[in-house]
Amino acid sequence: MAKGYWIAQVEVRDADGYKAYVAALPDIMRKFGGRYVTRGGQTEVVEGKSRSRVVILEFPSYQAAMECYRSPEYAKAIALRQAAADADLIVIEGYDGPQP
């Protein structure tokens, strides 16, 4: 089964407020099997545009990724994030087919 991913591009406006959002995430991620793949490390935009922080979370499935995003627990976290940062977030199904 293909995994599910959140890909978020974030511009933090309020560092302390964003820390409150990040602090709310561990229990939510554990509940839905989410884990960080990237978490705002070194980035170089080689084509197009991006925000200053890119975060990728991996979930056991696309369904789990969507359930997490739509959960009441994450709805509370969204309010914290929106107060402290601007973000573009997509949920995408991973590829589980043949590789070159």
Backbone as CSV, one residue per row, in Angstrom:
resi,resn,N_x,N_y,N_z,CA_x,CA_y,CA_z,C_x,C_y,C_z
1,MET,0.846,-1.175,0.000,0.000,0.000,0.000,0.894,1.242,0.000
2,ALA,0.550,2.210,-0.834,1.304,3.463,-0.915,1.099,4.289,0.354
3,LYS,2.146,4.974,0.752,2.066,5.856,1.915,1.403,7.167,1.526
4,GLY,1.058,7.945,2.517,0.509,9.278,2.309,1.472,10.312,2.858
5,TYR,1.440,11.497,2.286,2.371,12.559,2.678,1.654,13.890,2.807
6,TRP,2.098,14.676,3.771,1.762,16.090,3.828,2.997,16.822,3.341
7,ILE,2.817,17.756,2.440,3.908,18.624,2.022,3.458,20.046,2.328
8,ALA,4.194,20.696,3.213,3.828,22.045,3.653,4.964,23.008,3.362
9,GLN,4.609,24.141,2.801,5.546,25.247,2.642,5.054,26.352,3.554
10,VAL,5.922,26.792,4.446,5.496,27.643,5.550,6.360,28.903,5.630
11,GLU,5.697,30.010,5.907,6.368,31.273,6.211,5.923,31.668,7.615
12,VAL,6.819,31.543,8.574,6.502,31.838,9.970,6.493,33.354,10.177
13,ARG,5.392,33.857,10.758,5.267,35.278,11.079,5.514,35.540,12.557
14,ASP,5.223,34.547,13.395,5.329,34.684,14.854,5.996,33.414,15.377
15,ALA,7.299,33.513,15.667,8.081,32.330,16.068,7.519,31.664,17.324
16,ASP,7.145,32.454,18.322,6.611,31.858,19.556,5.273,31.174,19.305
17,GLY,4.426,31.786,18.518,3.146,31.178,18.178,3.332,29.890,17.390
18,TYR,4.313,29.877,16.490,4.569,28.669,15.699,5.101,27.550,16.590
19,LYS,5.881,27.904,17.594,6.368,26.896,18.545,5.202,26.230,19.274
20,ALA,4.156,26.991,19.573,2.967,26.410,20.227,2.303,25.410,19.287
21,TYR,2.241,25.728,18.004,1.689,24.797,17.005,2.515,23.518,16.953
22,VAL,3.820,23.656,16.846,4.711,22.492,16.767,4.590,21.636,18.028
23,ALA,4.445,22.268,19.187,4.309,21.534,20.448,3.016,20.732,20.504
24,ALA,1.995,21.152,19.760,0.715,20.443,19.756,0.732,19.197,18.873
25,LEU,1.746,19.058,18.014,1.730,18.003,17.006,2.110,16.589,17.455
26,PRO,3.035,16.364,18.374,3.482,14.991,18.634,2.367,13.991,18.933
27,ASP,1.433,14.320,19.806,0.358,13.377,20.134,-0.520,13.101,18.912
28,ILE,-0.776,14.145,18.117,-1.601,13.982,16.916,-0.893,13.068,15.921
29,MET,0.390,13.319,15.694,1.145,12.513,14.730,1.242,11.057,15.176
30,ARG,1.460,10.837,16.463,1.514,9.456,16.975,0.185,8.736,16.724
31,LYS,-0.912,9.419,16.968,-2.233,8.810,16.807,-2.462,8.331,15.373
32,PHE,-1.968,9.081,14.380,-2.225,8.755,12.980,-1.002,8.154,12.268
33,GLY,0.064,7.876,13.020,1.246,7.237,12.447,2.114,8.163,11.615
34,GLY,2.017,9.473,11.844,2.818,10.430,11.089,4.241,10.527,11.611
35,ARG,5.165,10.770,10.679,6.566,10.988,11.063,7.187,11.999,10.107
36,TYR,8.120,12.780,10.637,8.780,13.797,9.822,9.754,13.156,8.844
37,VAL,9.698,13.603,7.602,10.696,13.253,6.583,11.647,14.438,6.441
38,THR,11.094,15.638,6.353,11.883,16.871,6.423,11.183,17.787,7.413
39,ARG,11.981,18.667,8.003,11.407,19.560,9.013,12.125,20.908,8.997
40,GLY,12.109,21.540,7.840,12.663,22.887,7.752,14.174,22.949,7.708
41,GLY,14.839,21.902,7.237,16.292,21.910,7.140,16.791,22.797,6.005
42,GLN,18.046,22.631,5.683,18.666,23.418,4.625,17.891,23.258,3.321
43,THR,17.621,24.378,2.668,16.816,24.386,1.451,17.436,25.327,0.431
44,GLU,17.402,24.932,-0.808,17.790,25.819,-1.911,16.738,25.667,-3.007
45,VAL,16.083,26.749,-3.337,15.103,26.733,-4.413,15.878,26.761,-5.729
46,VAL,15.781,25.680,-6.490,16.516,25.596,-7.755,15.633,25.930,-8.955
47,GLU,14.316,25.892,-8.780,13.365,26.309,-9.811,12.093,26.772,-9.122
48,GLY,11.461,27.773,-9.664,10.180,28.229,-9.131,10.320,28.990,-7.831
49,LYS,9.264,28.932,-7.016,9.189,29.674,-5.761,8.889,28.731,-4.613
50,SER,9.256,29.139,-3.427,8.956,28.373,-2.224,8.896,29.330,-1.051
51,ARG,8.306,28.881,0.010,8.364,29.629,1.269,9.650,29.226,1.989
52,SER,9.951,29.888,3.090,11.244,29.683,3.742,11.374,28.345,4.465
53,ARG,10.252,27.699,4.784,10.299,26.435,5.541,9.485,25.390,4.794
54,VAL,10.087,24.221,4.545,9.395,23.112,3.886,9.381,21.932,4.846
55,VAL,8.187,21.382,5.071,8.022,20.254,5.984,7.298,19.143,5.235
56,ILE,7.830,17.929,5.318,7.173,16.763,4.728,6.942,15.755,5.846
57,LEU,5.696,15.325,5.980,5.329,14.288,6.947,4.857,13.062,6.186
58,GLU,5.265,11.897,6.659,4.881,10.626,6.039,3.890,9.903,6.943
59,PHE,2.870,9.304,6.326,1.860,8.538,7.046,1.788,7.129,6.448
60,PRO,1.257,6.174,7.178,1.187,4.798,6.676,0.384,4.668,5.384
61,SER,-0.550,5.605,5.147,-1.394,5.549,3.944,-1.936,6.941,3.660
62,TYR,-2.445,7.123,2.442,-3.109,8.372,2.081,-4.320,8.591,2.990
63,GLN,-5.056,7.528,3.254,-6.228,7.625,4.122,-5.851,8.138,5.510
64,ALA,-4.760,7.613,6.081,-4.314,8.059,7.402,-3.922,9.534,7.364
65,ALA,-3.267,9.953,6.282,-2.877,11.360,6.140,-4.102,12.264,6.106
66,MET,-5.133,11.857,5.365,-6.359,12.646,5.284,-7.130,12.626,6.608
67,GLU,-7.187,11.471,7.252,-7.878,11.384,8.545,-7.219,12.294,9.577
68,CYS,-5.900,12.343,9.560,-5.180,13.220,10.480,-5.532,14.668,10.202
69,TYR,-5.444,15.067,8.929,-5.738,16.464,8.583,-7.166,16.846,8.973
70,ARG,-8.104,15.958,8.792,-9.519,16.248,9.058,-9.938,15.991,10.506
71,SER,-9.009,15.580,11.345,-9.348,15.220,12.729,-9.637,16.457,13.581
72,PRO,-10.464,16.283,14.617,-10.727,17.391,15.547,-9.452,17.856,16.247
73,GLU,-8.547,16.909,16.510,-7.295,17.273,17.175,-6.479,18.230,16.299
74,TYR,-6.389,17.906,15.012,-5.587,18.762,14.146,-6.302,20.078,13.855
75,ALA,-7.623,20.094,13.881,-8.360,21.349,13.688,-7.921,22.391,14.716
76,LYS,-7.695,21.962,15.942,-7.207,22.884,16.980,-5.804,23.374,16.653
77,ALA,-4.962,22.473,16.144,-3.598,22.851,15.780,-3.597,23.813,14.587
78,ILE,-4.516,23.611,13.647,-4.606,24.503,12.488,-4.803,25.946,12.956
79,ALA,-5.659,26.143,13.940,-5.910,27.496,14.441,-4.625,28.123,14.985
80,LEU,-3.814,27.327,15.679,-2.526,27.829,16.182,-1.603,28.202,15.023
81,ARG,-1.539,27.328,14.017,-0.658,27.587,12.868,-1.095,28.822,12.112
82,GLN,-2.377,28.930,11.837,-2.862,30.059,11.050,-2.643,31.393,11.750
83,ALA,-2.617,31.392,13.072,-2.347,32.615,13.820,-0.876,33.018,13.759
84,ALA,-0.010,32.055,13.448,1.432,32.317,13.528,2.175,32.214,12.200
85,ALA,1.534,31.650,11.171,2.262,31.410,9.927,1.312,31.363,8.739
86,ASP,1.874,31.611,7.575,1.166,31.388,6.316,1.699,30.079,5.755
87,ALA,0.810,29.246,5.236,1.256,27.938,4.761,0.440,27.476,3.566
88,ASP,1.099,26.734,2.707,0.457,25.963,1.648,0.684,24.513,2.026
89,LEU,-0.380,23.720,2.092,-0.251,22.334,2.521,-1.036,21.451,1.559
90,ILE,-0.372,20.421,1.053,-1.067,19.442,0.223,-0.918,18.073,0.852
91,VAL,-1.894,17.227,0.608,-1.827,15.817,0.995,-1.752,15.040,-0.303
92,ILE,-0.783,14.137,-0.397,-0.535,13.417,-1.622,-0.264,11.952,-1.345
93,GLU,-0.731,11.100,-2.240,-0.475,9.668,-2.134,0.910,9.368,-2.709
94,GLY,1.679,8.552,-1.998,2.991,8.157,-2.475,2.883,7.197,-3.659
95,TYR,3.990,7.007,-4.331,4.055,6.119,-5.470,4.579,4.775,-5.000
96,ASP,3.870,3.708,-5.353,4.225,2.363,-4.885,4.433,1.410,-6.068
97,GLY,4.724,1.968,-7.249,4.890,1.157,-8.447,6.354,0.897,-8.777
98,PRO,6.594,0.363,-9.961,7.962,0.061,-10.376,8.814,1.327,-10.486
99,GLN,10.074,1.170,-10.253,11.040,2.265,-10.351,11.932,2.043,-11.575
100,PRO,12.529,3.119,-12.074,13.414,2.963,-13.237,14.630,2.100,-12.936
